[in-house]
Amino acid sequence: MIPAVPMPPQERPDPAPLPRVLVVDDDGVIRMLAEASLTNAGFRVDQVPDGLSALDYLEGTRPDLMVLDVTMPGLDGFETCARVRARPGLETLPILMVTGLDDVESIERAYAVGATDFATKPVNWALLGHRLRYLLRASDTLGKLERAVDTIARSRHMLDEAERIARLGSWEWDPADGRVRCSAGLKALWGGEPDEAGSGLEGLLAGVTADDRPRVREGLDQARTRGETVELTHWISRADGSVRCVQHLVESVAGTGDGCAAKGLRATLQDITDRRLAEERIRRLAYFDGLTGLPNRESFKERLAREVERARRTGRSLATLFLDLDEFKRINDTLGHAAGDQLLRQVAARLQDSVRAGDVVSHGPGGSPDEGTVARLGGDEFTLLLTDIAGRDAPGRVAERILALLSRAVTVAGHEVVVSPSIGIAVFPGDGQDAQTLLESADTAMYFAKRAGKNLFRFYEPSMSAAAMRRLAMENQLRAAIDRGELALHYQPQMDMATGRVESVEALLRWSSAEFGQVPPAEFIPVAEETRLIVPIGEWVLDSACRQVKDWQETGVPVKRVAVNISPVQFMQPEFTDSVVRVLQATGLEPACLELEITETLLARDVELAVRVLHQLKALGVQLSIDDFGTGYSSLSQLKRFPVDRLKIDQSFVRDITSDSDDAAIAMAVIGMAGSMELMVVAEGVETQEQFEFLKSRRCNEAQGFFLSRALPSDQLASLLADLCRGVRPKGASGAGITLVR
């Protein structure tokens, strides 16, 4: 008998280990329920009561996934999740975060700290295990995708399959019975049974919002009749009245009935409401101005670029208006930034009112007069886009309408304010072939409108660009002019017409540029004021003039007073009075030897501020004069409030004083008024013997001008005054006193 050969035992593979879940919750009952539910669903469950314990647990054990409560003492769920993600090797650990509310803020914050998915309380324990298995499969798929990114990039089908793991609902429609069969996830998303009454696709379509329903119906028909896969993004109305945005992927499948040739449909839906809302918020932040609600710079530039291309194809014209509010900074400085913001909102509304349907013939696909036509670029800068304009007059009419609308007073912070704009206009194709050039041309034209007097508009002209480039180069050179020693002061004598003596001078700024040569003050001083370079330049002028007069006095040159022009920008500085004090202390000049010249226009700009500052300066002991008197808008009642010592008759009234009765009357009125107010009068621009004699006979106190002497460098003026003290009559002298031709 042959003994039986023992058979080796059959080898069986070890059972796959159960996935390990770490439950983190400070509620012991919740932990117990989670452990019972997940153990029954085929998971190994570990549990800890708080975030710190979870971090300690993860030092030695890596679970397959983690369920994390948001609300816990000490470290909350958000902070715990963030710290877990910061640890090497745990970047891809699937984490289901349990929040208290289904609100966008909590969801966004959960995803921001690295949560893989979220659930809301009360937890559906029966579905929790299924959800965690979805997370595990998704995590596994994502890992495979990372390891095979090149392959996935070449295969759209594989990418689609991976994305399907994240589906939240699905449905199928079979033409055999006409029923729509929905998954539990779809019912939860819909808030009920879409096909509850057996109405088939119509029941499903009834849940789509009315605006989107025709498009979704067309997509379903397209999938059935053409066998195409259709992707739709639309909104649905839930049974509770809320709306959600879904991404809908529909494809055709064969029918199941006997001999059924009709195609059925199969679809998956994903709720993307939170993503859609976040995208909309991002879009609003990226493309719209938060203060006025208007499109911002980037939005306008994109719209302008599209319209330029359309105009190029159609051969039509368009115009861009660039608008800047005049003196807006003064509103902010006097009434505060809240009032300035309120004013900007009202300006934005009026600008939108200024664009009529007849001004904008076409807005492009899906456009409207509110979308991109009016934009705020930032600060107090606005732009308007006029498309398909019928001639160059059209943008001019809109600009005139804007000037009229903004000329009406508005109430901000309890004050009535009138704001005026400066507007530049550029027209395609003549003023620029692309959006950027058009915008720059309109900006340049706006600058020239502001230079021309503000509260008006200008069309772009090619010569403006050359002038703008020169201005930019001049600005760059002017910034270093002091350090390079290019600025200098010249001094023009002022004669006492009663005695014939010269004991005061006016300091006048000169710029000898290495690049531009001798630059007229009328050209470079506006540049200095617009760029606020006038503030450091003005301080240098004040210091240099005071030092020069102090030096003359110590060396015997008979100059008792120097007049220095003060820019409005310099005068408006909060520390202006302090800067005058510093200069007087540093130079040792007596305050009475310094005269500050303020323009009449500056005083009319802000009377209360002017009165306050002038009284501060007068308290120091300095002398004050109003320059260019008669050209501004100050009233006699205001003039009485200004503690000034002199009025300077503007040279525009002196030029024809012997031949124009109006100029003569104005000069005589100023002299008479000043005498009654015990003010001195200085006549500027005296160039002839006749002018000098006329003014002297009318008891004008002082005169200056080319008849006496042009402005001279300090050494030449000292030499002139020394000759006069010795009784030497300078060359070209006449019976009036001194006449210099140099």
Buried (B, 14 or more C-beta within 10 A) or exposed (E): EEEEEEEEEEEEEEEEEBBBBBBBBBEEEBBEBBBEBBBEBEBBBBBBBBBBBBBEBBEEEBBBBBBBBBBBEEBBBBEBBBBBBEEEEBEEBBBBBBBEEEEEEBBBBBBEBBBBBBBBEEBEBEBBBEBBBBBBEBBEBBEBBEEEEEEBEEEEEBBEEBBEBEBBBBBBBBBEEBBBEBBEBBBBBBBEEBBEEEBBBEBBBBBBBEEBBEEBBEBBEBBBEEEEBBEBEBBBBEEEEEEBBBBBBBBBBEBEEEEEEEBBBBBBBBBBBBBBBBEEEEEEEEBBBEBBBBBBBEBBBBBBBBBBEBBEEEEBBBBBBBBBBBBBEBBBBBBEEEBBBBBBBBBBBBBBEBBEEEBBBBBEEEBEBEBBBBBBBEEBBBBBBBBBBEEEEBBBBBBBBBBEBBEEEBEBBEEEBEBBBBBBBBBBBBBBEBBEBBBBBBBBBBBBBBBEEBBBBBBBBEEBBEBBEEBEEBBEBBBEBBEEEBBEBBBBBBBBBEEEBBBBBBBBBBBBBEEBEEBEEEEBBBBBBBBEBBBEBBBBBBBBBBBBBBBBBEEEBBBBBBBBBBBBBBBBBEEBBEBBBBBBEEBEBBBEBBBBBBBBBBBBBBBEBBBEBBBBBBEBEBBBBBBBBBEBEBEEEBBEBBEBBBBBBBBBBBBEBBEEEEBBEBBBEBBEBBBEEEBBBBBBBBBBBEBBBBBBEBBBBBBBBBBBBBBBEBEBBBBBBBBBEEEEEBEEEEEBBBBBEE
